[in-house]
Structure formats: structure tokens, C-alpha cells
Amino acid sequence: MMQSLRRTFVDACLADDARARDWCGALHEVCRDVVAPGAAARDREARYPAEALAALREVGVFGLTIPEELGGIGMTPGVATLAIEELAAACPSVAAIVMFHLQVARRTLYSGSRRHLQDHLPRLASGEWLGASAWSESGSGSQKSAPRARMTPSPDGTWRISGEKVWCTGLRGAALFHVLVSGPVPEGRPPATFVAVSGSAHGVSIEPRDMLGLRASSTGTLRLDEVAISSDDVIGAPGSGMALMQENHRTCIHPGAIALGIARSVFELTVGIASGAVHGSSDITGHQNTRFQLADSELDLLSAYAVAGHAVRLVAGDAPDLPSESMKFKIVASAAARRIADRAMLLGGAKGFDRDAPLERWFREAQATGLMGPTAEIIRERMAEQLLRTYAESNKSNERRDPLADAGKA
């Protein structure tokens, strides 16, 4: 059943690549045998998933989109999107760590300095180093164009970074952080700039938070106290931070893929509970309301996979307005995960409040991706801007032609 729901999405991600299909088969086995079995315990203990990440290192997931000549395995962003969805269906915390690592690898590949390409990229590709991003700040909401974390010149010719970043994922295992800071930039540019910071540098400290969901992802606060970097540690051009943030949305390697995996697993669990296949449950499918709830959840999941597949194809074709198109996938998948989880709780009844039963964990996980940036409100603003701009351009080119003028002329 799930294969038919996912088919359009999977086909879009793999694009008839037999090598990619074989690799995804190997990933599925790791997810089934290593990642999924420990997920509940990791969540309960808020334990960093070291053993799962070690198994993923063996199949090359950390160099997934890095070219082979630079140490990776050279798959497409579509394959990476499918990999994140597969990982999230097994353990969303692991998927989140991998997703942010792949974003760091992509940023390094396309915007890193020569030293980053020669030194950082091979280590990121092998999984010797895990990468993490640090852009949010306490109280800043969605505003990232003028970070309070600052880069200032030092008398010895280096730079010093000071500030605090919140909601950074993968803190415990990260060897490399891409940090969004304010600093001297050419006139007319926004101050936001990405810099590369070693996780072992003097002045770097971390504080993971005890969260409602993604509890094994080691998400929390990164503190930087006079951390020394060189001018060669700037990623891209000074002042290009917001443009590089937008680059995250030019692929589908984003929280929408995590939401898809969560939605898939909670849907499968819901069907099992409703049909009495899950231990401790009984068959309630004789009730019309149960059948309607299941049907609505299937429609939500099918719609999310359809939008995701559409976005992956557009990205592969380098369509215009990619950030907006890619983010539609994020908002639809996140909403689907929450709605399916809500229905699951209603159908599960008291089982939903049992911490020893799986439904409660998946309900918490389903809340996570909707809170990750960009927010649903920002995405809707971008969608409306694109829609109205397209409408205005269409009217202008057609000179507001009467849509009935050509009726009957076929």
C-alpha cells in the first residue's frame, strides 16, 4: 500500500537511476536493521544516535551529494531528499542531523574557499566530520538578515566571533559549524555572512535542550566567545549570508522531507491500531467514523507525496522561482504530518497517552517540522507574492483579453 502512495515521489527522486535505486535499497536495510530499532530508546533517553550515524557512514550517506572526485558518492539532490524521508520514517532525529549535514556539505561545495574544498569537503563526505548550521538567535523570530552574533577584526590579523545561536541541530557530534554572523561588508549589502567554525575551537561551547520532539537530535544552543577565525573561513562573499540561506530552498533537502517520513510512519501505525494489528489494540474499522478518518489521512499523505514529487521534478529541471516551489512541499508535508497524527490520537484513544506505546512519540515528532524555518507564514507570503506577480505579468502580456473572446473558435 505504501509503495503505491509513494510511487510518484520515489520515481521523481530516483529519475530512473538504477545505481541510485540500488543505493536506496542499501539505505533501507540500514534503516530497518539499525536506525529504527533504537529510535524509541533514543527518544526516551534523549540520547545522541551515535550507533545509527556510524552505520550510515558505512553506506556513504554523508557524502551523498558530493561528487566522487571530491570524496562523495555523487548522487542527486533528489536521492538525498528520498534518503531523508526514509531516515525520518525510521528516526526523525537521525534524519534531522543528516539533513543539516547535507546542507553544510552543499554550501561548502558551491560557496566554500579553496581550503574548504580541499580540507573540509573530504572529511564531510566520509562522515569523519559532521556539519551543523547555526543561524537562529533567541528572540529574533524569523529575522536573520542582521544577526547579533558578530565578527570583529583582531589586532593579530584574525577575526573574532562572539554570540549565541539557538535551535542548532546535531550539536554533540558536529565537528564543523556554519555560523551566520554580522560583520564588515561592502556598502549596500546586508551584514549577514556565513563563516566556518571548528567545533573544537577555543571559545566554542554547546548546550543541548530537552525538547518535546526530535529528542535525540542534540538540538540546542551554540555559544561563541571570542572564537578566532581567519578571513579564509568566510563562506561565499561577505554579505552573502541571506543569499546562501535562500540556496537551502533551491533543493528539497529541507524539513519537508522529514515531515513526509513522519507522516508515513504515523499513518502506517494508525492503520495498524485501527485494524487491531498493533499489540493492545482492537479492530474498530467497523465504525464509519474510523473509516472516514483513515481515508482522510490517506488523502493527506497522498497529497503530500504528490506535491513533494512535483517539487523534486521542478528542482531537477531548474525551474524559475525554485525557493517558493520547494517550500510548498515543506508546508504541505508538515501540515499533513500534524493532521495525520491528530487523527491517530483520536483513533488511538488512551493509547495515545501511554508513554510506552509508539503513538505518543510519533505525535510529538509530527509537531517538529512545522516549527522549523522558514515558517508557514513566511512561505505563504512568498507564495502569494509569486502568485500575484505571475497574475499581473499574465494580464499585462494578454492586455487583459476577455477570456470569452475566443470561445467556440477551436
ZIGI-V395109 format. One record per backbone hydrogen bond with DSSP energy under -1.0 kcal/mol. NH is the residue of the N-H (numbers start at 0). CO is the residue of the C=O. If there is no record, write none. Layout:
nh=NH co=CO
nh=NH co=CO
//
This chain:
nh=4 co=0
nh=5 co=1
nh=9 co=5
nh=10 co=6
nh=11 co=7
nh=12 co=8
nh=13 co=9
nh=14 co=10
nh=16 co=13
nh=20 co=16
nh=21 co=17
nh=22 co=18
nh=23 co=19
nh=24 co=20
nh=25 co=21
nh=26 co=22
nh=27 co=23
nh=28 co=24
nh=29 co=25
nh=30 co=26
nh=31 co=27
nh=32 co=28
nh=33 co=29
nh=34 co=29
nh=35 co=30
nh=38 co=35
nh=41 co=37
nh=42 co=38
nh=43 co=39
nh=44 co=40
nh=45 co=41
nh=46 co=41
nh=49 co=47
nh=52 co=48
nh=53 co=49
nh=54 co=50
nh=55 co=51
nh=56 co=52
nh=57 co=53
nh=59 co=56
nh=60 co=55
nh=62 co=59
nh=63 co=60
nh=65 co=62
nh=69 co=66
nh=70 co=67
nh=71 co=66
nh=72 co=62
nh=73 co=65
nh=74 co=63
nh=79 co=75
nh=80 co=76
nh=81 co=77
nh=82 co=78
nh=83 co=79
nh=84 co=80
nh=85 co=81
nh=86 co=82
nh=87 co=83
nh=88 co=84
nh=90 co=86
nh=94 co=90
nh=95 co=91
nh=96 co=92
nh=97 co=93
nh=98 co=94
nh=99 co=95
nh=100 co=96
nh=101 co=97
nh=102 co=98
nh=103 co=99
nh=104 co=100
nh=105 co=101
nh=106 co=102
nh=107 co=103
nh=108 co=104
nh=109 co=105
nh=110 co=106
nh=111 co=107
nh=116 co=112
nh=117 co=113
nh=118 co=114
nh=120 co=115
nh=123 co=119
nh=124 co=120
nh=125 co=121
nh=128 co=122
nh=131 co=175
nh=133 co=177
nh=139 co=136
nh=142 co=139
nh=149 co=161
nh=150 co=181
nh=151 co=159
nh=153 co=157
nh=156 co=153
nh=158 co=228
nh=159 co=151
nh=160 co=226
nh=161 co=149
nh=162 co=223
nh=164 co=221
nh=165 co=135
nh=167 co=219
nh=169 co=216
nh=170 co=217
nh=174 co=129
nh=175 co=129
nh=176 co=196
nh=177 co=131
nh=178 co=194
nh=179 co=133
nh=180 co=192
nh=181 co=148
nh=188 co=185
nh=192 co=180
nh=194 co=178
nh=195 co=232
nh=196 co=176
nh=198 co=174
nh=200 co=197
nh=203 co=200
nh=204 co=222
nh=206 co=220
nh=208 co=218
nh=216 co=213
nh=219 co=167
nh=220 co=206
nh=221 co=164
nh=222 co=204
nh=223 co=162
nh=224 co=202
nh=226 co=160
nh=228 co=158
nh=232 co=229
nh=233 co=230
nh=234 co=193
nh=235 co=110
nh=239 co=236
nh=240 co=191
nh=243 co=239
nh=244 co=240
nh=245 co=241
nh=246 co=242
nh=247 co=244
nh=248 co=245
nh=249 co=246
nh=253 co=251
nh=256 co=253
nh=258 co=254
nh=259 co=255
nh=260 co=256
nh=261 co=257
nh=262 co=258
nh=263 co=259
nh=264 co=260
nh=265 co=261
nh=266 co=262
nh=267 co=263
nh=268 co=264
nh=269 co=265
nh=270 co=266
nh=271 co=267
nh=272 co=268
nh=273 co=269
nh=274 co=270
nh=275 co=272
nh=276 co=271
nh=277 co=271
nh=280 co=277
nh=283 co=273
nh=286 co=283
nh=290 co=286
nh=291 co=287
nh=292 co=288
nh=293 co=289
nh=294 co=290
nh=295 co=291
nh=296 co=292
nh=297 co=293
nh=298 co=294
nh=299 co=295
nh=300 co=296
nh=301 co=297
nh=302 co=298
nh=303 co=299
nh=304 co=300
nh=305 co=301
nh=306 co=302
nh=307 co=303
nh=308 co=304
nh=309 co=305
nh=310 co=306
nh=311 co=307
nh=312 co=308
nh=313 co=309
nh=314 co=310
nh=315 co=311
nh=316 co=312
nh=317 co=314
nh=318 co=313
nh=324 co=320
nh=325 co=321
nh=326 co=322
nh=327 co=323
nh=330 co=326
nh=331 co=327
nh=332 co=328
nh=333 co=329
nh=334 co=330
nh=335 co=331
nh=336 co=332
nh=337 co=333
nh=338 co=334
nh=339 co=335
nh=340 co=336
nh=341 co=337
nh=342 co=338
nh=343 co=339
nh=344 co=340
nh=345 co=341
nh=346 co=342
nh=347 co=343
nh=348 co=344
nh=350 co=347
nh=351 co=348
nh=352 co=349
nh=353 co=350
nh=356 co=353
nh=361 co=357
nh=362 co=358
nh=363 co=359
nh=364 co=360
nh=365 co=361
nh=366 co=363
nh=367 co=364
nh=370 co=367
nh=378 co=374
nh=379 co=375
nh=380 co=376
nh=381 co=377
nh=382 co=378
nh=383 co=379
nh=384 co=380
nh=385 co=381
nh=386 co=382
nh=387 co=383
nh=388 co=384
nh=389 co=385
nh=390 co=386
nh=391 co=387
nh=392 co=388
nh=393 co=389
nh=394 co=390
nh=395 co=391
nh=396 co=392
nh=397 co=393
nh=399 co=394
nh=404 co=401
nh=406 co=403
nh=408 co=405
//
